[in-house]
């Protein structure tokens, strides 16, 4: 690849020298070009700078000219995620020893939601032709294979022929056209340095270059060998404009054909250069400059209001309600607690919610700064985290069922309850708020999808404002009781109803625990023996008379279970009423180009809204019959475990949370994104709209 790039630069200068020479020694004659091959997608013609061969000349300048129809595109030598570049076969030519094809700098375009590199409107590929016998007539005969894409992709195959006698005249029009596109072929440019980093797992590419002239609006086109596809880039420029940083997710890689990066950079004014960067051992740090400018104050205020209301509604979700109920139950049992203690306790719970949101916002912003894709609710892709939360909720549930009691030592109990003079007795209240916020994230997509996507795609201030509003909304019940502590006294007096309430809370926690265990099995597989054994030990704890021995057993079982998680293997089940095919992003484009309609469902075991969508809409007629019909390809992306391909797919649609559903088809190659909460009407209408062009 490095030799080929250097050869392109030498050939470009040789082309220019030949064109200048021809212009000085020859007059103007009629154009000598091939006949035009024409379809709706493309008009193709073979043109030459000379209308004949000069005595002793062994080099001929020509070009493959493509004029593309409105909305049609073709591909660069590295096409991107899908497609293939134009190919020529010149074996039928006479008196031709070799033909080298040069590549003008490409543009980036998106087809079917996929990143591609290529050309629109028109392009000419300069051809450097070496003759077998100098000064002798030439018969150029090339067979061309070009892929053109619009709402569909059509491969075009055709032949072009030109005969050149042993006479030298100059074709003014063709010479100018060849010169125009020869100037677009990337050159060498003096650089301070150029580095690239690819981790051992081939998950991403980070490129950094410092030029002597500042960049204005650059784009970056990497090449890593045939079979490698890269996603949407994160491109940043330093304050002085001279340092360019770009991060790319690698969606797929063919390690047999993998090569060290070669990168082409384009900028305004026709600037383009190709460089082979030095491969380094650590990723370069990106400049502190995000791509999107800030929103207006009114837009940010509306998004914050959405986050506030969404956070408040989350309190009624099954993920959060048990935790809030535990807090209220603890207040009901604390008869001796005065108004001041109740107020401060609820304030600490609210603080726990908001602090968790601030910490999460800081982590997400830091990840964005170093070029890592971020998402919402991803802690539930970590089996150790899910196991830990499962054990806590299971223990709380068993406690509410009255199967065991754990009392703390008097000194510790006194500190946590706030009695005494320590003044630091609200740790439990604070942790209650944190715990509720942690469990809220997998339930948030229906109410917070817009706000979270806005924040994660924006600046640091956007993330801070949105996540603060989310935390305040989620903590509103705590703030209400903190503002009106007397409302606690309005609750019914202790009695038999408290036993019923206690059992209801226990059932809610047990259901939540069962859901987490289901998620855990989805993450780690049935073979997650350590977790199952730890769960059995938890049951044993219920009959252990000695509370502290039981607590010690539970602690050891939890640690052992979590430690064994990395040793387990995932077993993915393909059961279900819908005949899903496995998610393959490039395959979406291929299917749509063939006139198919594709329904994409991004889901996860920990996403309760995803489960509701399936039960209430997708797996019920008439949607079920449509998804299982020949008219639709149902494609499912399981995000239960981390998957960079799925994360990049979501981010390309400015989404960072699930559920995510979209329909791609001949009339909607970029996709119709559905609302988080599906309805039968919304799904069927999207499929109908996307499928129209195929009828």
N, C-alpha and C positions, 0 to 999 in steps of 0.2 A: 504493500500500500504506500509506504514512504517513497519508494522508487517511482511508483506510478504518479504520485502527486508532483514530484520534482520534474518528471518527464512532461507533465501537462504544462508546467510553467515554461520549459524550454520550447515546447511545441508552439505555445502561444506567441512567443517572440519570433520564432521562425515563420509563423503564419504572417505576422505583420511585415516582416522583411520581404517576404514573397509578394504580398499585396502592393507594397511600395514599389518594388522592382517592376512588377507588371504595369503599374500605373505610369511609370516613367518611360517605358519602352514600347507601349502598345497604344493603339487608338481605341475608339469606342465602336462596338459592333452590336448586333442584335443579341439578345440574351440566348444563351445555350443552356436550357434547363430541361428537366424531364417533364412528362405530362403530369397533370395534377390528379392525385388520388383524393376523392372527396366523399365524405359521409356527413351526417348531421353533426357528429362529434368533432371531426378533424378534416382539414385539407392539408395534404402532404405533397412536398415537391423536393427534388434533388437539384441543387443549384451549384454552379462552379464559378470561381473568380475569373478563370480563363476560358475563352471559347476555343482554345486549341493548345497544342503542346509545342513549346518553343524548342528549337534544336538544342540538344544537350541537356534539356531540363529533365530532372528525375523526381520533382516534387509537384504535386497538384493540390490547390486549395479548393475545398468544396464545403457544402453544408447541407444537412437534412433540416428542411424548414417545415415547421408544423404551425398551422393556424387553427386554433381551437375554437369550437363553437361557444356561444354564450353559456356560461355555467359549467363548461367542461374543463378538465385539468388532466395533465399527465405528470409523469414522475421523474425525479432526479436519480442519479446513480445509486444513492441510498434512499429508498422511497419512504422510510418511516415504518409505521406499524404494519401496514399492508401494502399491496401493490408490487409492481416490479418495474424496473427502468426500461426505456426503449432499447431494443436489441437490433443489430444489423448483421446480415450475413452477405459478404461480398464475394463468396467463392465463385459465383458465375461471371465475375468481371474478367476482362482481358487486359493483359499488360499491367496488372496491379500486384505489387509484392506485399503491401501492407496498408491498412487503414487504421488510424488512431482517431478516436472520437473524444472531443473535449466537451466539458460540462459547464455551461454558464451557471452563475450563482443562483440557487433556488429561492423560492419563497415558501413560507409555512402556510399550510391551510388545513382545515379540519373537515374531514368527511366521515359521516356516520359517528361523530363524536370521537374520532381517532385522529391523532397527529400524523400528518403526512408532509413530505417535502417534494416540491415539484414546480410546475409552471402552469400559468393560465394565459388566456388570450393568444399569445404566440411565443414561439421560441425557435431558435436555430441552433443546432448542434454542429459546431465547426468540425470538419473532417480533414485530417492531414493524410494525404494519399502519397505513398511511395511507389514509384513505377519500377517494373522489372527491367525495362529497356528504356534508357533515357532518350527523349526526343521522338519516340514512336507514338502512333495513335493509341488512344485508350478507349475502351468500352467499359463504362461504369454500370454495373448491374447489381443492385442491392435488394435483398429481401428484408423487410422491416416488420418487427413485431412491437406494437405500441399499445399500452393499456391506457384507455381514457375513461374518466369517471365523472359523473354528475350525480344525479339521484340514483343512477345505476352505473355499473362498470362494464365497459365493452372492450374486449381485446380486438385490435385492428391489425390485420396482416395484409401486406401489399408489397408489390415490387415496383421499383423505379429504375429507369435506364437513361443514360446520357452517353452520346458518342462524341469524342473530341479528336479532330484530325491533328496532324502535325503542323499546326499553324498557330501563331500567337496573336490574339486580339484580346481586348479587355471588356468584360461585361460590367458596366458601371453599377447597375442596380444590384446585381449579385455581390459585387465586391463590397459595396457599402453595407449591405445586409450582413455579410460575413464579418466585416470589421466591427459592426455594432455589437454583435453577440460575442465576438472574440474579446472585446473590451470587458465583457461581463464575466469572463472566466477568472476565478480568484487567482491572485498573485501572491508572491512573498511580500511580507511587510516587516520592517525593522521593529522588533519587540524587545522589551526589557526582559521578560520571561514568559513562559507558558507552561502550566502544570496541569496534570489530571490525576484523579484518584478514583479507583474502582475497588470496593471491598472484596474480600475473598468469596462472599456469597453472591457476587454479581447483582446486588440489589439496586445499585445506583451508580451514577457517574457524576463527579464534581469536576468542573473545569474552571481554571482561573488564568487570566492573561493580563499583563500590563503593557499597554502600548504607549508610544511617544505622543500620539495624537489622541485627544479625548473622543470617547464614543458619544453618539447622540441618541440613536434609537436602535440598538444592536439586536441581532438575532443570531442564534448559535445552532449549527447543524453538525452533530457528532456522527462518526462512523466507527463501529466496533466490529466490523466483519459481517458477512452475510448471515441472516437469520436472527439478528439482534434488533429488538424493537424497544424504543424509548418513549416515555410518556411526556406529558406537558411539562415544559421547563419552568424553573424559577430563575429568572434572569435579573441580576442586580448590578448596578454601576456605582462606583465610589463617588464621593462628593466632587472630586476634581475631574471625574469622567474618564480617567485613564485606566482604571482597574475594572475589569469585567469579570463577574463571577456567575456561573450557571450551574444549577443542579438538576439532574434528570433522574426520574425513576426508571430503572431497567425492567421492562415488563416481561421480556423473554430473551434468552440468549442461547445460541448454538455454540457450545464450548469447543466443538471440533473446528469451527470456522472463525472463532473469536480472534481478534487482533488488537494490538494496542491502539488507543484512540487516535484518530485523525479528525481534526475539528475545522470546520469552515465557519467564519464569522462574516456577517454582512452588516452594513450600516447605511445610513442615508447618503445620498450623493453618489451612489454606485460603488462605494467602498466595499471590498470583499477580499479576504485573504484566507489561505488554508495553512494550518500549522500542525505539526506533529509534536504535541506537548510532552514534556518529561513526565514519566509516571512516578508519582511520589507515594510515600507510605501512610500519609495521614491526609484527611480532607482539609482543604484550605478553608479558612474562616470567611464567611460571606461579609460584604460591606453592610453597614447598618442602614439599609434603605429598602423599604418594601415597595412593591410595584404599585399598589393602589393608593390613590390620593384619598384624603379624608372626606367623609360625607358631610352634608350640611347639618347644622344644629337640629333642625326640625326632623330630618330623617333619623338621626341618632336618637332623638327623644322618642320618636314613635317605636323604634326598635326596642329601646329600653322599656317602654310601657308594655310591649308584647312580652318581653322577658319577665317583667314583674307579674303580669296576670298569669302567664304560663307557670311560673314558679309557685304561685298561690294554688292553682288548680292541681298541681302535682301532689299536694297534701292529701287529696282524696284517692290517689292511685294506690293500688295494692302493694306497691313497693315501699311506700312511705307511711301509709296510714298506721301500720302496726307500731312503728317507732313513735309516732305522735301519740298513739293511744297509750303506750307504755309510760310516756311522760305524764299524761293526764292522770293515769292510774296511780302513779307514784305520788302525785299531789293529793289525790283523794285519800290515800292511806296516811299521809303525813298530817294528822289532825293538829298536832302541836305547832305547826309551822306558822309564823305570823305573816302579815301582808308583805313586809319588807323582804323577808326571805323568799317568799313565793315570787315577788316581782323580780328580784335579782336572779333567782334561779331560771326564770323564763328568759331574761335578758341574756344570760350566759348560753342558753340553748340557741337563741337567735344568733349570738356571736359565733357559736360553733359552726352554724350553717354558712354565715358570711365569710368567716375565715377560711373554711374549706374551699369556697368558691374563689377566694383571692389566691390561695395557694395553687389551685388548679389552673387559674388564669395565668399565673406567673410561669408555671411549668409549660403550658401550651405555647405561650409567647416565646419562651426560651427555645423550645423545639422549632418554632417557625424561624427564629433567627439563624439557626444552624442548618436550615434547609430540610428538616424532617417533616414528613406529612403528619398531620395531627387529626384526631377524630374525637367524637363525643361518646362516652360510655365504654371506651376501650379497656378500662380496668377489668371489665367482665370477660375479656379474652385471656386473662391471666388465671390459670387454674389455682395457683397458690392463694391469690386474693379471694376467689370464689369459695375455696375450701374454708378459709379463715372466717368469712362472713357466715357461711353455712353453719359452722360450729357455734358461733355466737348466737345466731337466731334459734338454733335447735336447743341450746342451753336455756335461753330465755323462755322458749315455749314450754319446755319441760318444767321450768320453775313455776310458770303461771298455771300449769295443770296441777300443781301441788305435789308433784312426784318427788321433789327434793327441795331442800332449802340450803342456801349457803350464806352464812353470816360472817362478816369480816371481824377481825380483832377489834376490840372496843376502841383503841386509839385511832386506828385507821377509819373505822366507821364514824367516829366523832369528827375527824377531819373532813371526810367527804360530805357529811350531813350538814356541815357549816356550824355546828355547835362548838363551843369553846372559843378561844380568842385567836385562832389562827387566821381567820378572815379569808381562808383559801378553800372553803368547803364546797365549791361549785364545779369541781372537775367533772363529776358525773353529769351535771346538766350540760356543760360544754360538749362533752363527748356524745351526748344524746343528739345534739344538733348536728355534729359532724357525721354521725352514723346515718341520720335521716338524709343528709345531703348526698352521701355516698350511694345510698340505695335509690336515689331519685333519678340518676342519670340514665339508666336503661329504659325508663318510662317517659322520657321527656320529649322524644321526637315529635309526637303529634301536636304538642303545644309550643315547642321551642325550636323547631327545625329552621325557620326563617331567621330567628334571632341568633342562634348558634352559628349558622352558616355565615351570616353577616359578620359576626365577631371574628371567627377563625380565618376569614378571608381578608380581614382588614388590619388596621394598625393596632399598636399596643393600647391606645386610649379606647378604641372600640371594644377590645376584649375586656378591659377593666370595667367600662360602663355597663356592658351587657351582663357580665357575670356578677357584678354587684347588684344589678336590678334583679337578676335571677335569684340570688341569695336572699335579698330582701323579700321577694315574693314568697319564697319557700318558708321563710321564717315569720310570715305575717301572723299565723296563729300564736306563736310564742310571744310576739310583740303585743298582740291583743291582750293576752293575759297579763303581760308585764305592765301594760297601761291601765288595765282594769283588773287588778288582783282580786277585787271583791267578787268578780264573776265566778271565781272558784267556789265561793260560798253559796252561789245560786244552784250549784249542782246538787242533785239529790243527796240526802243524808246517807251515811253508811247503812247498809242493810243487806237483805238477801239478793237484791239486784246487783250488788257488787260481785257476788259469786258468778252470776250470769255474765256480767261484763268481763270478768277475769277469764271465763271460759271462752268467750267470743274472741278476746285478744289472743288467747293461747291458740285457738284454731287459726286465726289470721297469720300468726307467726309460724305455725306448723305448715300452712300452705306455702308461705314464702320460702321456708326451709326446703320443702319438697321441690319447689321450682328451682332453687339454687342447686340442689342435688342433681336435678335433671340437666341443668346447664353444665355442671361439673362433669357428668358422664359424657356429655357431648364434647367437652374440651379434652378429656383425658381418656375416654373409652371405658368400656366395661372392665378392662384389665386394671383399672385404678384401684388395685387391691388395698393399697395403704389407706385410701380414703374410706373405703367400705369398712375396713377393719376398725378404723378410728370411729366411724359411726356406731359400730357394734359396741365398742368400748364405752361410748357415750350412753348407750342403753344400759350397759352394766352399771354405770354411775348412778342410775336412777334407783338401784336397789342397794347401793353401798350405804351403810349406816353412818360411817364416819365421813363427815362432810369434807374434811381436809384431805383425807386419802382419796376420796372421789375426785376432788378438784385436781389433785396431783396426777391422777390417772388420766383425766381429761386433757390436762396440759401436755403430758407426754404423748398421748394419742394424737393430739392435734399436730404437734411438731413432727412426729413420725409420718403421719399421713401426708402433710404438706411436703416433707422431704422426699417422699416416694413418688410424688407427682411427676417430676421430670423423667422418671424411669418408665413411665407408662406409655402406651402407644394409643393413638386415636383410631377408633373404628367408626367410620362414617357410614351412616345408614342411608339407603336410597329409597326408603319406603315413602308412601304418600299416594293420594288419589290422582295427582297430576304427573304426567310423564315428562318430568324435568330433564333437560340436558345440562351438562356441566358448563359453567360460565367460561366463555372464551371470547375475550373482547374483539380480537381480529375477526373471529368467525361471524360476529354481528354484521360487519361490513360485507363479508362475502355473501351471507344469506340475503341481505337487503339488496345487494347488487344483482341477485338472481330473482328479485321480485318477491322474496319472502317477507313476512311480518314477524318480528321477534318481540316477545314480552319478557322483560328482564326483571327478576325479583331478587333484590339483595336483602338477605335475612340473616338471623342468628338465633341460636337457642335461647340466648339471654334477652332477646327483644320481645317483650310481651305484646306490643302493638303488632309486630309481625305475625305472631300467633293468632291474634284476633282477626287480622286481615284475612288470613288463610281460612280460619273457621267460619267467618261470617260472609266472605265474598268469594275468594279464589276457589275454594273447594265446594262451592254450591252452584247449582245451575241457575242461570244459563252460562255464567262465566266458566264453570268447570268444563262444560261441553265445548266451548269455543277454544279454551287453552289446550284441550286434548284433540282438537280437530287438525286436519291437514293444513288448514289455513294459517295456523300460528305455530311458531316454534317457541316453546316455553323454556326459558333459560334461567337457571337459579344460581346465584352466587352466595355461598354459605360463608358468612363473616364471623362465625362463632369463634374461630381461631384467627390470629393475625394473618392477613394475606395482603401483601403490598400491591398486587394487581387490582384487587377490589378497592383498596384505599385510593389508588390512583384513578380508578374509574369514577368513584364518587367525587373526588376532588375536581375532575374534569367537568363535572356538572355543578360545581360550587356547592357540594353537599358534604357534610362531615358526620352525619348521623343516619341511622336507619330507623324505620323501614324506608327503602327507596325502591320505587317501581317506575319503569319507563317502557315505552313502546316505540320500536323502530320499524320503519317500513318504507316503501317506495315514495310515499308522500311525506314522510317525516324521517329523512336519513339522519338528522341530528338528534332525533328522539323527542317524544312527548313525555315529559316528566309528570307523574301523577301525584296527587296529594298524599300526605303521610297516612291519613285514614281513608282507606279505599271505600268506594261504593260501587255497586253493580253498574250503575249508569256511567260513572267516570271511566271504568275499565273498558266497557263495551264501546263507548264513544271514541276513546283513544285508539282502540284497535281498528275501528271503522275508518277513522280519519287517516291513520298511517297506511292503511291497505288500499286506499282509493286508486292509486296509480297503477296497481296491478290488475285492475278489473277492466 
